[in-house]
């Protein structure tokens, strides 16, 4: 055999080896990842050939599949679509999946390995294959109350069971109707998608867990307080400076004022408890400067800042800035500068304090059941972190009760039930109206619910808005929906 033919033979052999290797990689190694891609049209088309499992809230389907007279066989339907869109997400032939539809797709589509023997039985008995149903932790009453209380204002509400981490309400506003993306008229679906993308209010953004994160404002003072108490250098009655204004160190003429431009106590002094109750900016800026950036950063991380989390949707990590100079540190201690959070993170802060310092891992799905209603899997509560000691959590709880009883959070009071809370206002750009917050839990002595509420740009109250006047009444209604008969 001459040299050119031998070389050609080697090239052909190498090409066959490469082809064999590539096909092996695709068919075996990468097969699951490719099948699980949200936009895989072949997988999506196959999934329409059988009934997709339902997504359930309080025993009723908020997402199910109905027989269709076209080639797709089944039509996904969302009952009260906008109400639950933040949880269910969408199931679309063109745009794939989001929310629980994506996170639990293997169960809902019936392709999970845990359903293998059930699929095999269906084949042998000639039964129609069907996906599993998914039971959410959301409580219909709480979700409805939270949605109605927030109304048409832009923002979000998250409610948790502090003892388990179960998500009781997940509301983002404005919302959208997943039915707009689930149709079989592809032209119409594309038009709906483009309209949602062009909407300046960004209804496709789930504000509870992502999007452009929010500055927490004074709700972050819970983290600063926790760091102070954990340090052992401070007690609830420790005295702090609380003047009407404070010159930021390292600046020539930059001052931080209190909200009302008044001292927080006689002689420009206040206790730590009173500073939290009246949300004294100057006291907390001084406290942050004394504690240092590392102490605040470490305490924030213990509540979940910077940590990856899935509920099953991926949650954008909240952030506390690094390498702060003194003015930046003072502002960060009151939840400004570059501190950024999700509403879920703020709810986790209150939930951890409510639960004796133990932050439970939040979750949205309680149980997965097959078509015979047999349980396939269930979510057990698990600890996410130990944010503070039980003693410090007890001190924080009492201080937060003081915020509601005698401080800025009086609009969150529930008759006959002790409520713990913290208000917040957050600047987010020069000339823009502040965002307003409330976070807290109830009953304070035996917590059943922890909540976080944010209303963007002051909501309907505009310039007159505060966490006390706008966010606290919303939180009150949500907590009442859980704790009142």
Backbone torsions as a table, in degrees:
resi	resn	phi	psi	omega
1	UNK	NA	127.4	-178.6
2	UNK	-74.9	164.6	-173.6
3	UNK	-60.8	-45.4	-179.8
4	UNK	-59.5	-41.7	-179.2
5	UNK	-67.0	-39.8	179.5
6	UNK	-62.8	-41.8	178.7
7	UNK	-65.1	-41.5	177.7
8	UNK	-61.9	-40.2	178.4
9	UNK	-61.9	-39.3	178.5
10	UNK	-65.9	-39.4	178.9
11	UNK	-64.1	-45.7	179.7
12	UNK	-62.0	-42.3	178.8
13	UNK	-61.7	-41.9	179.0
14	UNK	-63.8	-39.7	179.2
15	UNK	-65.1	-40.4	177.6
16	UNK	-64.2	-40.3	177.7
17	UNK	-63.0	-43.2	179.2
18	UNK	-63.1	-41.2	179.1
19	UNK	-64.6	-42.4	178.9
20	UNK	-63.3	-42.7	179.3
21	UNK	-64.7	-44.0	-179.3
22	UNK	-62.8	-44.9	-178.8
23	UNK	-66.4	-36.2	177.0
24	UNK	-64.4	-43.7	178.8
25	UNK	-60.1	-44.9	-177.0
26	UNK	-69.1	-44.9	-172.6
27	UNK	-79.0	-25.3	-175.1
28	UNK	-119.8	-54.3	-174.8
29	UNK	-72.6	-45.3	-174.9
30	UNK	-97.1	0.0	-171.8
31	UNK	-57.6	-47.7	-176.9
32	UNK	-65.3	-43.0	-179.7
33	UNK	-63.2	-40.2	179.3
34	UNK	-68.4	-39.9	178.6
35	UNK	-65.2	-32.9	-176.1
36	UNK	-83.9	-7.3	179.5
37	UNK	-61.4	129.8	-175.5
38	UNK	-55.4	-32.1	-176.0
39	UNK	-98.7	14.0	-179.7
40	UNK	-70.2	105.0	-173.3
41	UNK	-66.8	-35.3	179.8
42	UNK	-64.7	-43.4	178.1
43	UNK	-65.5	-41.7	179.3
44	UNK	-61.6	-43.4	-179.3
45	UNK	-64.0	-40.4	178.1
46	UNK	-63.9	-35.5	-177.8
47	UNK	-69.3	-23.2	179.0
48	UNK	-75.8	-11.4	-177.5
49	UNK	-77.7	-13.1	178.6
50	UNK	-134.9	160.3	-176.3
51	UNK	-69.3	123.3	178.1
52	UNK	-77.8	143.5	-179.0
53	UNK	-64.6	160.1	-177.7
54	UNK	-89.4	155.2	169.8
55	UNK	-106.1	124.9	-167.4
56	UNK	-113.7	138.3	170.2
57	UNK	-128.2	121.0	179.7
58	UNK	50.8	41.9	175.2
59	UNK	83.1	-1.0	179.7
60	UNK	-118.7	140.5	-178.8
61	UNK	-73.8	123.7	173.1
62	UNK	-99.9	-10.3	171.1
63	UNK	-147.2	127.6	177.7
64	UNK	-148.6	179.1	-179.4
65	UNK	-121.4	135.2	-179.6
66	UNK	-116.4	147.7	178.6
67	UNK	-58.1	141.7	-179.8
68	UNK	-120.8	147.3	-178.2
69	UNK	-89.5	7.5	-179.9
70	UNK	-108.6	-168.9	-175.8
71	UNK	-67.6	-15.3	-176.7
72	UNK	-84.0	-10.8	174.2
73	UNK	71.3	-45.1	-175.9
74	UNK	-130.6	142.5	178.7
75	UNK	-114.1	122.9	177.1
76	UNK	-74.1	135.5	-177.5
77	UNK	-130.4	136.5	179.3
78	UNK	-115.8	109.6	177.4
79	UNK	-79.2	127.5	-174.2
80	UNK	56.0	46.5	-172.2
81	UNK	-46.2	-54.9	-177.8
82	UNK	-62.6	-28.7	-177.6
83	UNK	-64.3	-36.5	-174.4
84	UNK	-114.8	9.5	-174.7
85	UNK	-58.7	-35.1	-179.8
86	UNK	-61.8	-26.8	180.0
87	UNK	-96.1	-52.1	-174.3
88	UNK	-69.7	-37.1	-169.0
89	UNK	70.5	-157.2	-178.9
90	UNK	-129.1	160.4	173.9
91	UNK	-127.2	107.1	-171.9
92	UNK	-130.5	136.4	179.1
93	UNK	-64.2	-35.5	-177.9
94	UNK	-84.7	-44.6	-169.0
95	UNK	-105.6	8.4	174.8
96	UNK	76.7	-137.1	-173.7
97	UNK	-134.1	161.8	172.0
98	UNK	-148.8	173.7	177.0
99	UNK	60.7	-147.7	178.1
100	UNK	-63.3	-30.2	177.0
101	UNK	-56.7	-34.5	177.4
102	UNK	-86.1	-48.5	-175.1
103	UNK	-61.0	-32.3	-179.2
104	UNK	-117.7	29.4	-177.1
105	UNK	-59.0	-40.4	-177.7
106	UNK	-60.1	-38.1	177.9
107	UNK	-74.1	-47.8	-176.3
108	UNK	-63.0	-36.2	-179.7
109	UNK	-82.6	-14.5	-179.3
110	UNK	86.3	9.1	-176.3
111	UNK	-93.8	-2.8	-178.2
112	UNK	-62.6	144.4	177.1
113	UNK	-59.9	-27.8	179.7
114	UNK	-69.8	-11.3	178.1
115	UNK	-104.1	8.6	-173.6
116	UNK	-57.3	-50.7	-176.4
117	UNK	-68.9	-29.3	175.7
118	UNK	-69.2	-39.1	176.5
119	UNK	-64.8	-40.9	-179.7
120	UNK	-63.1	-40.9	178.2
121	UNK	-63.3	-41.0	178.9
122	UNK	-61.9	-40.2	179.9
123	UNK	-64.6	-44.0	-176.8
124	UNK	-70.0	-31.9	-177.4
125	UNK	-96.1	-5.4	179.0
126	UNK	77.1	15.5	179.6
127	UNK	-78.1	153.9	178.3
128	UNK	-73.5	124.8	179.6
129	UNK	-65.4	152.1	-175.9
130	UNK	-153.2	142.2	177.8
131	UNK	-73.7	166.4	178.5
132	UNK	-82.4	157.2	176.3
133	UNK	-96.9	153.2	-176.1
134	UNK	-122.8	121.8	178.7
135	UNK	-94.3	120.2	179.3
136	UNK	-82.9	159.4	176.3
137	UNK	-82.1	-12.9	-177.4
138	UNK	-59.9	140.4	174.7
139	UNK	-101.9	123.7	-173.5
140	UNK	-55.3	-44.6	-178.1
141	UNK	-61.5	-44.1	-177.6
142	UNK	-67.6	-41.5	178.7
143	UNK	-62.6	-43.0	-179.6
144	UNK	-66.8	-44.1	179.8
145	UNK	-63.0	-44.0	-179.7
146	UNK	-62.9	-42.0	-179.9
147	UNK	-65.0	-45.4	-179.6
148	UNK	-66.5	-38.4	-178.3
149	UNK	-68.6	-38.5	177.7
150	UNK	-72.5	-34.2	176.1
151	UNK	63.3	-139.9	-177.7
152	UNK	-89.6	4.5	177.5
153	UNK	-71.3	144.1	176.8
154	UNK	-78.0	136.1	-179.9
155	UNK	158.7	-153.8	-176.9
156	UNK	-158.5	155.5	174.4
157	UNK	-135.3	132.2	173.9
158	UNK	-128.2	132.0	174.7
159	UNK	-125.2	133.7	-178.7
160	UNK	-124.5	153.0	163.9
161	UNK	-85.3	110.2	-173.0
162	UNK	-65.6	-21.5	-177.5
163	UNK	-83.6	-20.6	-177.8
164	UNK	-122.1	-27.6	-173.1
165	UNK	92.2	-2.4	179.2
166	UNK	-61.5	134.3	179.4
167	UNK	-84.5	119.0	-176.9
168	UNK	-92.8	-26.8	177.2
169	UNK	-152.2	141.2	179.7
170	UNK	-142.8	98.3	-172.2
171	UNK	-123.0	127.4	173.3
172	UNK	-123.7	139.1	-176.1
173	UNK	-136.6	130.4	4.5
174	UNK	-76.8	155.6	176.7
175	UNK	-102.8	-170.1	178.0
176	UNK	-146.0	169.3	179.6
177	UNK	-101.2	111.2	179.5
178	UNK	-59.7	-20.9	177.7
179	UNK	-60.2	-26.3	179.7
180	UNK	-63.8	-24.4	-176.8
181	UNK	-107.3	-4.0	-175.0
182	UNK	-97.5	-5.0	-175.7
183	UNK	-68.1	168.1	-179.8
184	UNK	-101.0	-5.6	173.2
185	UNK	-86.3	98.3	-170.2
186	UNK	-64.2	-33.9	177.8
187	UNK	-63.8	-44.5	179.1
188	UNK	-65.2	-41.3	178.8
189	UNK	-61.7	-43.4	178.6
190	UNK	-62.5	-41.1	177.8
191	UNK	-63.7	-40.9	178.5
192	UNK	-63.6	-43.7	179.9
193	UNK	-60.6	-47.2	-179.3
194	UNK	-63.7	-37.1	177.7
195	UNK	-65.1	-40.3	178.6
196	UNK	-66.7	-39.1	179.2
197	UNK	-66.6	-35.0	-177.6
198	UNK	-82.4	-14.1	-179.2
199	UNK	-62.4	121.0	-176.9
200	UNK	-64.6	-17.9	179.5
201	UNK	-85.5	-1.8	174.8
202	UNK	51.8	60.4	-178.5
203	UNK	-66.2	-21.4	179.0
204	UNK	-76.2	-13.2	179.6
205	UNK	-79.7	126.0	176.1
206	UNK	-86.6	95.2	-173.8
207	UNK	-66.1	-18.2	-178.5
208	UNK	-69.0	-29.5	-172.8
209	UNK	-131.5	-1.7	-175.4
210	UNK	-161.2	-150.5	-176.4
211	UNK	76.8	-156.9	175.2
212	UNK	-79.4	107.7	-173.8
213	UNK	-61.1	157.9	-173.8
214	UNK	-100.1	146.8	164.2
215	UNK	-69.2	134.1	-175.2
216	UNK	-78.8	-13.9	-177.0
217	UNK	58.1	-143.6	-171.9
218	UNK	-71.0	-10.9	173.7
219	UNK	-63.2	-25.0	178.9
220	UNK	-69.3	-15.6	177.2
221	UNK	-61.3	-19.2	172.8
222	UNK	-64.1	-39.7	178.2
223	UNK	-68.4	-44.3	179.0
224	UNK	-61.8	-41.9	177.5
225	UNK	-63.2	-43.2	179.7
226	UNK	-60.7	-43.1	179.0
227	UNK	-63.1	-39.3	179.9
228	UNK	-64.7	-47.9	-179.0
229	UNK	-67.4	-39.2	179.5
230	UNK	-66.0	-28.6	-177.7
231	UNK	-67.3	-22.6	-176.5
232	UNK	82.7	-6.7	-179.9
233	UNK	-84.3	-16.4	-175.0
234	UNK	-130.9	149.1	173.3
235	UNK	-124.9	165.9	179.9
236	UNK	-54.9	-29.0	-178.4
237	UNK	-97.2	8.0	178.9
238	UNK	-61.2	141.7	-177.8
239	UNK	-86.6	137.1	179.0
240	UNK	-128.1	153.4	171.8
241	UNK	-70.7	138.5	-179.4
242	UNK	-142.2	54.6	-179.4
243	UNK	-71.1	168.4	179.7
244	UNK	-65.9	-33.5	176.5
245	UNK	-139.0	156.1	179.6
246	UNK	-136.6	125.9	176.3
247	UNK	-74.5	125.4	-178.7
248	UNK	-72.0	130.1	-178.0
249	UNK	-62.7	144.5	179.8
250	UNK	83.1	4.1	178.0
251	UNK	-119.3	156.4	-178.5
252	UNK	-89.7	-30.4	-175.7
253	UNK	-158.0	44.9	178.9
254	UNK	-116.5	122.5	-175.2
255	UNK	-120.6	142.5	174.4
256	UNK	-103.3	120.2	-178.9
257	UNK	-97.0	163.5	166.5
258	UNK	-76.7	166.8	-176.3
259	UNK	-61.2	-35.8	-177.7
260	UNK	-106.2	9.1	179.6
261	UNK	59.4	29.7	177.1
262	UNK	-124.4	155.4	174.3
263	UNK	-60.2	151.5	-179.2
264	UNK	-85.7	-1.6	177.5
265	UNK	-174.7	171.4	-179.8
266	UNK	-63.7	141.5	180.0
267	UNK	66.4	23.2	-178.9
268	UNK	59.8	28.8	179.0
269	UNK	-124.0	154.2	176.9
270	UNK	-156.6	158.7	175.5
271	UNK	-84.5	162.8	177.4
272	UNK	-61.2	-40.5	178.8
273	UNK	-61.8	-45.8	-179.1
274	UNK	-69.2	-35.6	178.8
275	UNK	-60.9	-38.5	177.2
276	UNK	-71.0	-40.6	-177.0
277	UNK	-61.7	-39.8	-178.1
278	UNK	-101.7	2.5	177.9
279	UNK	56.4	58.2	-174.5
280	UNK	-78.6	108.6	-177.9
281	UNK	-62.5	-43.9	-175.4
282	UNK	-67.6	-37.2	178.3
283	UNK	-64.4	-42.8	-177.4
284	UNK	-75.6	-29.9	174.0
285	UNK	-64.6	-44.3	177.0
286	UNK	-62.5	-40.5	179.7
287	UNK	-63.1	-44.3	179.1
288	UNK	-62.5	-40.2	178.7
289	UNK	-63.9	-36.3	179.9
290	UNK	-72.6	-40.4	-178.3
291	UNK	-71.8	-39.4	-179.3
292	UNK	94.2	157.1	-176.3
293	UNK	-63.6	-37.1	-178.3
294	UNK	-64.3	-39.5	179.9
295	UNK	-64.9	-43.1	179.0
296	UNK	-67.2	-41.2	-179.3
297	UNK	-64.4	-44.2	179.4
298	UNK	-63.7	-41.3	179.8
299	UNK	-67.2	-39.8	177.7
300	UNK	-60.8	-42.4	-179.1
301	UNK	-64.8	-31.6	178.5
302	UNK	-68.4	-25.4	174.5
303	UNK	-84.7	-11.9	176.3
304	UNK	126.2	-4.9	179.2
305	UNK	-59.2	135.9	176.4
306	UNK	79.4	-0.4	-175.9
307	UNK	-97.4	142.8	174.3
308	UNK	-75.5	139.6	-176.2
309	UNK	-149.5	141.7	176.3
310	UNK	-133.5	137.6	-173.8
311	UNK	-121.2	1.3	25.7
312	UNK	-94.9	-8.0	176.3
313	UNK	-65.9	143.6	178.5
314	UNK	-68.0	133.0	180.0
315	UNK	-101.2	128.1	177.3
316	UNK	-65.1	125.4	-178.7
317	UNK	-62.4	137.0	172.5
318	UNK	-74.4	157.2	-171.6
319	UNK	-132.5	143.5	168.7
320	UNK	-122.0	128.2	-170.7
321	UNK	-66.4	155.7	177.1
322	UNK	-106.4	164.5	175.6
323	UNK	51.4	61.0	-179.2
324	UNK	-89.7	137.8	167.4
325	UNK	-82.8	179.0	-173.2
326	UNK	-63.9	-46.9	177.2
327	UNK	-61.8	-39.1	179.2
328	UNK	-65.8	-38.8	178.2
329	UNK	-63.8	-42.9	179.1
330	UNK	-60.9	-42.1	179.3
331	UNK	-71.4	-35.9	179.0
332	UNK	-65.4	-33.6	-179.2
333	UNK	-63.9	-21.4	176.9
334	UNK	-107.0	18.3	173.4
335	UNK	80.0	23.6	178.4
336	UNK	-114.7	-151.6	-173.1
337	UNK	54.6	-120.0	-175.6
338	UNK	-109.0	20.3	173.9
339	UNK	-72.0	131.4	-177.6
340	UNK	-138.7	140.1	-174.3
341	UNK	-141.2	159.8	164.1
342	UNK	-95.2	154.3	173.0
343	UNK	-57.8	-33.8	176.9
344	UNK	-60.3	-42.1	179.1
345	UNK	-61.6	-41.2	179.6
346	UNK	-65.9	-39.1	175.5
347	UNK	-63.2	-37.1	178.3
348	UNK	-65.5	-33.1	177.0
349	UNK	-61.9	-49.8	178.8
350	UNK	-65.5	-39.8	-179.0
351	UNK	-63.1	-39.5	178.9
352	UNK	-64.5	-42.3	176.7
353	UNK	-63.8	-42.7	-179.8
354	UNK	-62.5	-31.3	-174.5
355	UNK	-98.1	34.3	175.3
356	UNK	69.9	25.2	178.6
357	UNK	95.4	-8.0	-177.4
358	UNK	-97.5	118.3	177.6
359	UNK	-89.2	121.8	178.8
360	UNK	-88.2	148.7	-179.8
361	UNK	-70.5	121.2	-178.9
362	UNK	-70.6	144.5	178.2
363	UNK	-148.3	154.1	-172.5
364	UNK	-113.2	-19.3	-178.4
365	UNK	-113.1	125.9	-179.5
366	UNK	-91.0	-50.4	-172.1
367	UNK	-143.0	146.0	171.1
368	UNK	-116.5	130.8	-177.7
369	UNK	-127.7	146.7	175.2
370	UNK	-79.7	-177.6	-174.9
371	UNK	-66.6	-16.4	175.7
372	UNK	-92.9	6.8	179.2
373	UNK	70.4	15.8	172.8
374	UNK	-76.0	139.5	-177.3
375	UNK	-74.6	126.3	177.1
376	UNK	-95.0	-43.2	178.5
377	UNK	-152.8	157.3	177.4
378	UNK	-144.0	152.1	179.7
379	UNK	-95.9	122.5	176.2
380	UNK	-96.0	140.1	177.7
381	UNK	-58.2	141.8	178.8
382	UNK	-141.9	150.9	-178.7
383	UNK	-78.9	130.4	176.4
384	UNK	-88.1	-44.0	179.7
385	UNK	-165.8	161.3	169.9
386	UNK	-103.7	97.7	-171.5
387	UNK	-74.4	-43.0	179.4
388	UNK	-144.4	166.2	176.9
389	UNK	-70.1	163.4	179.3
390	UNK	-63.7	-34.5	178.7
391	UNK	-66.0	-44.4	178.9
392	UNK	-66.2	-39.6	177.4
393	UNK	-60.3	-39.5	178.5
394	UNK	-64.4	-41.8	177.7
395	UNK	-64.6	-43.4	178.4
396	UNK	-62.3	-41.1	179.0
397	UNK	-58.5	-48.2	-178.5
398	UNK	-63.6	-37.9	178.4
399	UNK	-66.8	-37.9	177.8
400	UNK	-70.2	-31.5	173.0
401	UNK	-62.4	-39.0	177.7
402	UNK	-63.2	-33.1	176.8
403	UNK	-60.9	-41.7	-177.8
404	UNK	-80.9	-37.2	-177.9
405	UNK	-75.9	-39.9	-170.6
406	UNK	-137.3	14.6	-176.3
407	UNK	-128.3	-140.2	-173.8
408	UNK	-78.5	-11.3	-172.9
409	UNK	-101.4	24.1	-174.6
410	UNK	-62.1	-25.5	-179.9
411	UNK	-73.0	-2.9	176.3
412	UNK	-98.7	3.2	-179.2
413	UNK	-63.3	140.4	174.2
414	UNK	-119.7	120.5	-177.3
415	UNK	-53.7	128.5	176.8
416	UNK	81.2	-2.5	-177.9
417	UNK	-131.5	129.3	179.7
418	UNK	-80.8	129.2	-176.8
419	UNK	-117.2	139.0	174.0
420	UNK	-110.3	141.1	-177.0
421	UNK	-165.5	176.7	175.2
422	UNK	-153.0	129.9	175.9
423	UNK	-89.0	167.7	176.2
424	UNK	-161.7	144.8	166.8
425	UNK	-125.0	144.9	-173.3
426	UNK	-136.2	119.9	173.9
427	UNK	-75.4	141.9	-177.9
428	UNK	-142.2	27.3	177.9
429	UNK	147.5	142.1	-178.0
430	UNK	-62.1	130.3	177.9
431	UNK	83.6	-4.4	-180.0
432	UNK	-93.9	147.3	177.5
433	UNK	-71.9	140.3	-175.6
434	UNK	-64.6	146.4	165.1
435	UNK	-75.0	151.5	179.8
436	UNK	-126.3	144.2	-172.3
437	UNK	-128.3	155.9	158.5
438	UNK	-149.1	138.7	172.2
439	UNK	-138.3	148.5	-179.2
440	UNK	176.9	-169.7	-179.3
441	UNK	-153.9	162.0	-178.4
442	UNK	-158.3	155.6	-20.0
443	UNK	-62.7	149.1	-173.7
444	UNK	-62.6	-33.5	-176.4
445	UNK	-88.3	-12.1	178.1
446	UNK	-154.9	73.0	-167.9
447	UNK	-62.3	132.0	175.2
448	UNK	-110.6	-18.4	-176.9
449	UNK	-152.4	138.2	169.4
450	UNK	-120.4	141.6	-171.2
451	UNK	-136.9	150.3	169.4
452	UNK	-133.6	134.3	179.3
453	UNK	-129.4	130.7	169.5
454	UNK	-128.0	136.0	174.4
455	UNK	-120.7	119.7	-175.5
456	UNK	-73.1	141.1	172.5
457	UNK	52.7	34.4	176.7
458	UNK	75.3	-1.3	-179.7
459	UNK	60.5	-145.0	-178.0
460	UNK	-71.2	-16.1	-179.4
461	UNK	-81.7	-17.4	176.8
462	UNK	58.8	-132.0	-175.6
463	UNK	-61.0	-24.5	-177.1
464	UNK	-84.1	-1.2	-172.5
465	UNK	-75.6	151.1	170.4
466	UNK	-147.7	165.6	175.6
467	UNK	-60.4	-34.5	-179.9
468	UNK	-67.0	-42.6	-172.6
469	UNK	-86.3	-29.0	-173.6
470	UNK	-108.8	-52.0	-174.1
471	UNK	-79.7	-37.8	-177.0
472	UNK	-60.8	-44.0	177.9
473	UNK	-62.3	-32.9	176.8
474	UNK	-65.9	-46.8	179.4
475	UNK	-61.3	-38.4	178.4
476	UNK	-58.1	-46.5	-179.5
477	UNK	-62.9	-39.7	179.8
478	UNK	-66.0	-45.3	179.3
479	UNK	-65.3	-39.7	177.2
480	UNK	-59.6	-36.4	-179.3
481	UNK	-63.4	-24.6	179.1
482	UNK	-92.2	-44.6	-169.0
483	UNK	-94.8	-18.5	-179.4
484	UNK	-88.1	146.3	-179.3
485	UNK	-59.3	NA	NA
